[in-house]
Amino acid sequence: MGTVLLKHDLQEVTTPILLTHGDADEIVDINGTADMFKALPDTMDKQFNIAPGGYHELHNEPNRRDVIELWIKWIHKHAEVASA
C-alpha cells in the first residue's frame, strides 16, 4: 500500500539507496520492499538484498554480522564515491 502511495515520489529519488529485508519477516511483507525497489528509477544507484532467515530487526538477528558487514561495505563504497 505504501508503495502505491509513494510511487510518484519514488520516481524523484536520486540518492543511492540500499534496501535489506529478511525473508522470514512476519511484520512487514517482503513483497512491499520488492515493489518499492521496482518503483525506484532503473537509472539510479539502488540495491536490494534479502537476508535469508532474517526477521524484522536485522541488526538483532543471529546472522546480523553478515547483514551489518553488507551495510558497512555499501556505506564505505558510497562514501568513497561522495568524497571523490
Secondary structure, 3 states (H helix, E strand, C coil): CHHHHHHHHHCCCCCCEEEEEECCCCCCCHHHHHHHHHHCCCCCCEEEEEECCCCCCHHHCCCHHHHHHHHHHHHHHHHHHHHC
